[in-house]
Amino acid sequence: HFLAHYLFITLFDIGMQLKHTSFILCILLYIVSLFFYEYGKAWVSITMFGILLTSFVQEPIQVHAQQFWTKKSLVLLTLSTFLLPLYLYNSIDLHYYYERVQIRAPFLALPFAFASGMAITRQVYLKLLSGFVLLAFLIALVTFINYLSNIDIVNESYLRAKVMPSILNHVRLSIMLAMGSYLAYYLFRENFKWCYNFERWFFLTIAVSLFVFVHLYSVRSGLIALYAAVFVEIGYYVYNSRNYKRTIGILSVIILLVFLSVRFIPTLNNKWTNTLADIHVYQTNAYPNYNSLTTRFISYEGAIAIFKNAPLFGCGLGDIKTEMDSYFKAHYPMIDISILPHNQFLFWLAATGIVGLIFFSVTFFFPLFQTRNWSNRVLIVHYTILFLSFQTEPMLETQLGVAYSLLFILLPLTQEYKYKLTGSSAL
């Protein structure tokens, strides 16, 4: 009887470890699928489904549901999609409407899947972050090596609003690399290591390397994300130390660093020249075709015009593309390709009106309204980056944008809930 009892307990422990391991493995594959999105877009959806499925294996669905409903942040993240059915009534283009709904489907599944987060201990959480960092560093290294073999050609291409070739959309990749730089610093700060003490210095080296590479990559969204993370950390430093003199010194160094980067990094210098030229085109009403900044500004104009025609509930989620196409054709017929509003908030304002925008903003950013989350640095940095990127990109209108956005909301929130359950102060 003793041996049978011992064998049962051993097998039960192994089974529990396998259940937790499968959940963690799916999250890791999810992270990998983000970086290799262009090589297999379906893998993002497959890994999301795997996360949901393995989360049910960890606990009975009834227990899972109970835990979900006790966590306001997760519930409201899910609710951020609940207005979508209401916009079916005023959408004529149903195909585009269902495409929008499909892209937002992870908001229904992933918060529920992460509700327990029992397998995500502090150490597992840091290891998952390190996986993201190592992948970001690998992609940056490969991109840099390719750049070295075509330096003159790539440098010149920045004058024509191009960027160095990479395996992922340059806007998304630049933001992910900026986040990777911050996470590498965060792992250094948390004294994280897999085995040996020197590893934390390896992560600091990665943080600096990615910081430099984001400047070399010279994508505006990535640079904004990078310095957003820097200023959030400075904000924490000022709040905790009240050392204003040192803060002024740090800010002075950052300003000098920005000036030197623009002056001596050829890609960044050319990007700056191209940006000034784009602004001049917009200000002088010159020929705007294939001018990235000008078309963005025009998309803002279009979104505001559409909102004015239907301020309360918008033009309809399914018809926003049709309305933008019509605006471009009517006011800027010389532009060959129209674009969606390149601002997430203006996109929602035009498509869903003031009601939809307020509902989305409250539900999506709700974790920031909880005071306890203010010490969760990864979460705060991620939300800051998202908020700023929303000003220039409709991040949540792409599968990759949704997948990346949810990853660094849900993972840090598992640690926030563990704090509430265990009283741990490790954030």
C-alpha positions in Angstrom: 0.0 0.0 0.0 2.9 2.4 0.8 4.6 1.7 -2.5 1.3 2.1 -4.4 0.6 5.4 -2.6 4.2 6.7 -3.3 3.9 5.7 -6.9 0.6 7.5 -7.3 2.0 10.7 -5.7 5.1 10.5 -7.9 3.0 10.0 -11.1 0.7 12.8 -10.0 3.6 15.2 -9.5 5.1 14.3 -12.9 1.7 14.8 -14.5 1.4 18.3 -12.9 4.8 19.2 -14.1 4.0 18.1 -17.6 0.8 20.1 -17.6 2.7 23.2 -16.5 5.5 22.6 -18.9 3.2 22.3 -21.9 1.6 25.7 -21.0 5.0 27.3 -20.7 6.2 25.7 -23.9 3.2 27.1 -25.8 4.0 30.6 -24.5 7.6 30.2 -25.6 6.5 29.0 -29.1 4.2 32.0 -29.1 7.1 34.3 -28.5 9.1 32.6 -31.3 6.2 32.9 -33.7 6.2 36.7 -33.2 9.7 37.1 -34.6 9.2 34.6 -37.4 5.7 35.9 -38.3 6.4 36.4 -42.0 7.5 32.8 -42.3 4.3 31.3 -41.0 1.5 33.6 -39.9 -0.7 30.7 -38.9 1.7 29.7 -36.2 0.7 32.7 -34.1 -2.9 31.5 -34.1 -1.8 27.9 -33.5 0.3 28.8 -30.5 -2.5 31.0 -29.1 -4.8 28.0 -29.3 -2.2 25.9 -27.7 -1.9 28.3 -24.7 -5.7 28.2 -24.3 -5.9 24.4 -24.5 -3.0 23.7 -22.1 -4.4 26.3 -19.7 -7.6 24.1 -19.4 -5.4 21.1 -18.8 -3.8 22.8 -15.7 -7.1 23.3 -13.9 -10.8 22.4 -14.3 -12.6 24.9 -16.4 -14.9 25.8 -13.5 -11.9 26.8 -11.4 -10.4 28.6 -14.3 -13.6 30.6 -14.8 -13.8 31.5 -11.2 -10.3 32.9 -11.2 -10.9 34.8 -14.4 -13.9 36.6 -13.0 -12.0 37.7 -9.9 -9.4 39.6 -12.0 -10.8 42.9 -13.2 -7.9 43.7 -15.6 -8.4 40.4 -17.5 -12.2 40.8 -17.6 -12.0 44.3 -18.9 -9.4 43.4 -21.5 -11.9 40.8 -22.8 -14.7 43.3 -22.6 -12.7 45.6 -24.9 -14.0 43.5 -27.8 -17.6 43.2 -26.6 -18.8 46.3 -28.5 -17.8 44.6 -31.8 -21.2 42.9 -32.3 -23.0 46.2 -31.9 -21.1 47.6 -34.9 -22.4 44.9 -37.2 -25.7 46.8 -37.7 -24.0 49.9 -39.3 -21.4 48.0 -41.3 -22.1 47.4 -45.0 -18.8 45.7 -45.8 -19.3 42.5 -43.8 -16.2 40.8 -45.1 -13.9 43.6 -43.7 -16.0 43.6 -40.5 -15.4 39.9 -39.9 -11.7 40.4 -40.7 -11.6 43.0 -37.9 -13.4 40.6 -35.5 -11.0 37.8 -36.3 -8.0 39.9 -35.7 -9.3 40.8 -32.2 -10.3 37.2 -31.3 -7.2 36.8 -29.0 -8.7 39.4 -26.7 -11.5 36.8 -26.0 -9.2 33.8 -25.5 -5.8 34.8 -24.1 -6.9 36.8 -21.0 -9.0 33.7 -20.0 -6.0 31.4 -20.7 -3.7 33.5 -18.5 -6.3 33.7 -15.7 -4.6 31.2 -13.4 -1.0 31.7 -14.4 -0.1 29.1 -11.8 2.7 27.7 -13.9 4.3 31.2 -14.3 6.5 31.5 -11.2 8.9 34.4 -10.9 11.8 32.4 -12.3 9.7 31.1 -15.2 8.5 34.6 -15.9 12.1 35.9 -16.1 13.1 33.0 -18.3 10.4 33.8 -20.7 11.5 37.4 -20.8 15.1 36.2 -21.5 13.8 34.0 -24.4 12.3 37.2 -25.9 15.6 39.1 -25.3 17.7 36.4 -26.9 15.5 36.1 -30.0 15.6 39.9 -30.4 19.4 39.9 -30.1 19.7 37.1 -32.6 17.4 38.9 -35.2 19.3 42.2 -34.6 22.7 40.4 -35.1 21.6 38.7 -38.4 20.2 42.0 -39.6 23.4 43.9 -38.7 25.6 41.3 -40.5 23.5 41.7 -43.6 23.8 45.5 -43.3 27.6 45.2 -43.2 27.6 43.5 -46.6 25.5 46.3 -48.2 26.4 49.4 -46.2 26.4 52.0 -48.9 23.2 50.7 -50.6 21.3 50.5 -47.3 22.5 53.9 -46.1 21.4 55.6 -49.3 18.0 53.8 -49.1 17.1 55.7 -45.9 17.0 58.9 -48.0 14.1 57.3 -49.9 12.2 56.3 -46.8 13.5 52.7 -46.9 15.1 50.6 -44.1 17.6 47.9 -43.9 16.2 44.5 -44.9 14.9 42.3 -42.0 12.7 39.3 -41.5 9.8 41.3 -40.1 7.8 44.4 -40.7 10.2 47.2 -39.8 7.8 49.1 -37.5 6.8 46.1 -35.5 10.4 44.8 -35.3 11.8 48.1 -34.2 9.3 48.3 -31.3 10.1 44.7 -30.4 13.9 45.4 -30.4 13.4 48.4 -28.2 11.4 46.3 -25.8 14.1 43.7 -26.0 16.7 46.2 -25.0 14.6 47.3 -22.0 13.9 43.7 -20.9 17.6 42.9 -21.1 18.3 45.8 -18.8 15.4 44.6 -16.6 16.9 41.1 -16.3 20.3 42.6 -15.4 18.6 44.8 -12.8 16.8 41.7 -11.3 20.0 39.8 -11.1 18.6 37.1 -13.4 20.7 34.1 -14.3 20.2 30.7 -15.8 23.2 29.1 -14.1 26.2 31.5 -13.6 26.6 34.9 -12.0 28.3 36.4 -15.1 25.2 36.0 -17.1 23.6 39.1 -15.8 26.5 41.1 -17.4 25.7 39.3 -20.6 22.2 40.7 -20.5 23.5 44.1 -19.8 25.7 43.8 -22.9 22.7 42.7 -24.9 20.7 45.7 -23.6 23.5 48.1 -24.8 23.9 46.3 -28.1 20.1 46.5 -28.9 20.1 50.1 -27.7 22.7 51.0 -30.3 21.2 48.8 -33.0 17.8 50.5 -32.6 19.5 53.8 -33.5 21.3 52.1 -36.4 18.0 50.6 -37.6 16.6 54.1 -37.5 12.8 53.5 -37.5 10.9 56.3 -35.8 8.5 54.0 -33.9 11.4 52.0 -32.5 13.3 55.1 -31.4 10.3 56.5 -29.7 9.7 53.2 -27.9 13.3 53.0 -26.8 13.4 56.5 -25.3 9.9 55.9 -23.8 11.4 53.0 -21.8 14.4 55.2 -20.8 12.2 58.0 -19.5 9.9 55.6 -17.6 13.0 54.3 -15.8 14.2 57.8 -15.1 10.7 58.6 -13.7 11.0 55.6 -11.3 14.5 56.8 -10.4 13.3 60.3 -9.6 10.4 59.1 -7.6 12.4 56.7 -5.5 15.6 58.7 -5.0 14.5 62.4 -5.2 18.0 63.0 -6.6 17.2 65.8 -9.0 20.7 66.9 -9.7 21.7 63.5 -10.9 18.5 63.3 -13.0 19.5 66.6 -14.7 22.9 65.1 -15.4 21.3 61.9 -16.9 19.0 64.0 -19.1 21.9 66.1 -20.3 23.8 62.9 -21.3 20.7 61.6 -23.2 20.3 64.9 -25.1 24.0 64.7 -26.0 23.6 61.1 -27.0 20.7 61.9 -29.3 22.6 64.7 -31.0 25.7 62.6 -31.5 23.6 59.7 -32.8 21.9 61.9 -35.5 25.2 63.4 -36.4 27.4 60.3 -36.7 25.1 57.3 -37.4 24.6 57.4 -41.2 21.3 55.6 -41.3 19.8 57.9 -38.6 21.3 61.0 -40.2 19.6 60.0 -43.5 16.3 59.2 -41.8 16.4 62.6 -40.2 17.0 64.2 -43.6 14.1 62.2 -45.1 11.8 63.1 -42.2 12.4 66.8 -42.7 11.8 66.4 -46.4 8.5 64.6 -45.7 7.4 67.4 -43.4 8.2 70.0 -46.1 6.1 68.1 -48.6 3.1 68.2 -46.3 3.6 71.8 -45.4 3.9 73.0 -49.1 1.2 70.7 -50.5 3.7 69.2 -52.8 3.3 65.8 -54.6 2.5 63.5 -51.7 2.4 60.1 -53.4 4.5 57.4 -51.6 5.5 59.9 -48.9 5.1 58.1 -45.6 4.6 61.0 -43.3 2.3 63.0 -45.6 0.0 60.0 -46.1 -0.2 59.5 -42.4 -1.2 63.2 -41.8 -3.8 62.8 -44.5 -5.1 59.7 -42.8 -5.6 61.7 -39.7 -7.5 64.3 -41.6 -9.7 61.6 -43.1 -10.4 60.0 -39.7 -11.5 63.3 -38.2 -13.7 64.1 -41.2 -15.4 60.6 -41.0 -15.9 61.2 -37.2 -17.6 64.5 -37.8 -20.2 62.8 -40.1 -21.0 60.2 -37.4 -19.7 61.4 -34.0 -21.6 59.1 -31.7 -21.2 55.6 -33.1 -18.8 56.2 -36.1 -19.1 55.0 -39.7 -19.0 51.3 -38.7 -16.1 49.0 -38.1 -16.7 47.2 -41.4 -16.8 50.4 -43.5 -13.8 52.3 -42.2 -11.6 51.1 -45.1 -14.2 52.1 -47.7 -14.7 55.5 -46.1 -11.0 56.1 -46.1 -10.7 55.0 -49.7 -13.4 57.5 -50.6 -11.8 60.3 -48.7 -8.4 59.8 -50.4 -10.1 59.6 -53.8 -12.1 62.8 -53.2 -9.4 65.0 -51.7 -6.1 63.4 -52.8 -6.7 61.6 -56.1 -3.0 61.7 -56.9 -2.3 59.2 -54.1 -2.3 55.7 -55.5 -2.8 53.8 -52.3 -5.0 55.0 -49.4 -4.3 53.8 -45.9 -6.2 53.4 -42.7 -5.9 56.1 -40.0 -2.4 55.6 -38.7 -3.5 56.4 -35.2 -5.2 53.7 -33.1 -7.3 56.2 -31.3 -8.4 58.0 -34.4 -9.2 54.7 -36.0 -11.6 53.8 -33.2 -13.0 57.4 -33.2 -13.8 57.2 -36.9 -15.0 53.6 -36.9 -16.9 53.4 -33.6 -17.4 57.1 -32.6 -16.9 58.7 -29.3 -18.8 55.9 -27.5 -16.5 53.2 -28.9 -13.3 55.2 -28.3 -14.2 55.8 -24.6 -15.2 52.2 -24.1 -12.0 50.9 -25.7 -9.7 53.3 -23.9 -11.1 52.4 -20.5 -11.2 48.7 -20.9 -7.8 48.4 -22.7 -5.9 50.7 -20.4 -7.7 49.6 -17.2 -4.6 47.9 -15.7 -2.9 51.3 -15.5 -5.8 52.6 -13.3 -4.9 50.0 -10.6 -2.4 51.6 -8.2 -0.8 48.2 -7.4 0.3 47.9 -11.0 2.3 51.1 -10.9 5.3 49.2 -9.5 5.1 46.6 -12.3 7.8 48.1 -14.5 7.5 45.8 -17.5 3.8 46.5 -17.6 4.2 50.2 -17.3 6.9 50.4 -19.9 4.9 48.3 -22.3 1.8 50.4 -21.9 3.8 53.6 -22.4 5.3 52.2 -25.6 1.8 51.1 -26.8 0.3 54.5 -26.0 3.0 56.3 -28.0 2.9 53.8 -30.9 -0.8 54.2 -31.1 -0.2 57.8 -32.1 1.4 56.7 -35.4 0.2 53.2 -36.0 -3.1 51.3 -35.8 -1.2 48.5 -33.9 -4.3 46.5 -33.0 -5.5 46.3 -36.6 -2.9 43.6 -37.4 -2.5 40.1 -36.1 1.1 40.6 -35.1 0.2 43.9 -33.4 -2.5 42.3 -31.3 -0.3 39.3 -30.4 2.7 41.4 -29.3 0.5 43.8 -27.4 -1.2 41.1 -25.4 2.0 39.2 -24.6 3.5 42.0 -22.4 0.2 42.9 -20.8 -0.7 39.3 -19.8 2.7 38.1 -18.7 3.4 40.9 -16.2 -0.2 40.7 -14.9 0.4 37.1 -13.8 3.2 38.4 -11.6 0.9 41.1 -10.2 -1.7 38.5 -9.3 0.9 36.3 -7.6 1.8 39.3 -5.5 -1.8 39.5 -4.3 -1.9 35.8 -3.6 1.5 35.3 -1.9 2.5 38.8 -0.7 5.8 38.6 -2.6 7.4 42.0 -3.2 9.5 40.8 -6.1 8.4 43.0 -9.0 
